[in-house]
Amino acid sequence: MAGLWPVLACSANEPTPQQKAQDYGCFSCHGLVHKQVGPGFAQVAERYRNDPAMPAQLAAKIRSGSVGTWGRVIMPRQPKVSEADARLLAIWVLSQPAP
């Protein structure tokens, strides 16, 4: 759904959201498209992209963790991810194309 999420623009000196996801270790459990340990980012986007409340909720799940949303897999909390980066990552995840 084009236009629902803000355009993610980064300055030349700032890492892209995908690079931040790499730096935070998100790809240790998540693939861009398909499930690894946790769901692929495209799968998350497909499920939640039409929910305008989801960027904030997903950002909170990144920082606080969750269990039961995608089966029995635990999403461990990520307290080292700043609130701003969690929001940026959430918007980036929700912008992924359908798998």
C-alpha positions as CSV (number, residue, x, y, z in Angstrom):
1,M,0.0,0.0,0.0
2,A,2.0,3.0,-1.3
3,G,1.9,6.1,0.8
4,L,0.8,4.6,4.1
5,W,4.3,4.6,5.6
6,P,6.7,7.6,5.4
7,V,9.5,7.6,3.0
8,L,12.7,6.5,4.8
9,A,15.4,8.9,3.9
10,C,18.9,8.7,5.4
11,S,21.7,11.1,5.1
12,A,24.9,9.9,3.4
13,N,26.6,9.6,6.8
14,E,23.8,7.7,8.5
15,P,23.3,3.9,8.1
16,T,20.2,2.8,6.2
17,P,17.5,1.0,8.1
18,Q,18.6,-2.3,6.6
19,Q,22.2,-1.7,7.8
20,K,20.9,-0.9,11.3
21,A,18.9,-4.2,11.2
22,Q,22.2,-5.9,10.3
23,D,24.1,-4.0,13.0
24,Y,21.6,-4.9,15.7
25,G,21.7,-8.6,14.7
26,C,18.1,-8.8,13.4
27,F,19.1,-11.0,10.5
28,S,20.3,-13.6,13.0
29,C,16.7,-14.6,13.4
30,H,14.8,-12.9,10.5
31,G,15.1,-13.1,6.8
32,L,14.1,-10.4,4.4
33,V,11.4,-12.5,2.9
34,H,11.1,-15.9,4.5
35,K,11.1,-17.3,8.1
36,Q,14.3,-18.3,9.7
37,V,13.9,-18.5,13.4
38,G,11.3,-15.7,13.4
39,P,9.2,-14.5,10.5
40,G,10.6,-12.8,7.5
41,F,10.3,-9.1,7.4
42,A,8.1,-9.3,4.3
43,Q,5.8,-11.7,6.2
44,V,5.5,-9.2,9.0
45,A,4.7,-6.5,6.6
46,E,2.1,-8.6,4.8
47,R,0.3,-9.3,8.1
48,Y,0.4,-5.7,9.5
49,R,0.9,-3.2,6.7
50,N,-2.7,-1.9,6.7
51,D,-2.8,-1.2,10.5
52,P,-1.9,2.4,11.1
53,A,-1.2,1.7,14.8
54,M,1.4,-1.0,14.0
55,P,4.6,1.1,13.6
56,A,4.4,2.1,17.3
57,Q,3.3,-1.4,18.4
58,L,6.0,-3.1,16.4
59,A,8.6,-0.7,17.7
60,A,7.5,-1.6,21.3
61,K,7.8,-5.3,20.5
62,I,11.3,-4.8,19.1
63,R,12.4,-3.2,22.4
64,S,10.3,-5.3,24.9
65,G,10.1,-8.6,23.1
66,S,7.0,-10.8,22.6
67,V,5.9,-14.4,22.5
68,G,3.0,-16.2,20.8
69,T,2.5,-13.7,17.9
70,W,4.2,-16.1,15.4
71,G,3.7,-19.4,17.1
72,R,5.9,-20.5,20.1
73,V,9.0,-18.6,19.0
74,I,10.1,-15.9,21.5
75,M,11.2,-12.5,20.2
76,P,13.7,-11.5,22.8
77,R,13.7,-8.0,24.0
78,Q,16.2,-5.6,22.4
79,P,16.9,-2.9,25.0
80,K,20.0,-1.7,23.2
81,V,17.8,-0.5,20.3
82,S,16.9,3.1,20.9
83,E,13.3,4.1,20.7
84,A,14.1,6.1,17.6
85,D,15.8,3.2,15.9
86,A,13.0,0.8,16.9
87,R,10.5,3.1,15.2
88,L,12.7,3.4,12.1
89,L,13.1,-0.3,12.0
90,A,9.4,-0.9,12.4
91,I,8.6,1.4,9.6
92,W,11.2,-0.2,7.4
93,V,9.9,-3.7,8.2
94,L,6.4,-2.6,7.3
95,S,7.5,-1.2,4.0
96,Q,8.8,-4.5,2.7
97,P,7.1,-5.9,-0.4
98,A,4.8,-8.9,-0.2
99,P,6.6,-12.2,-0.3
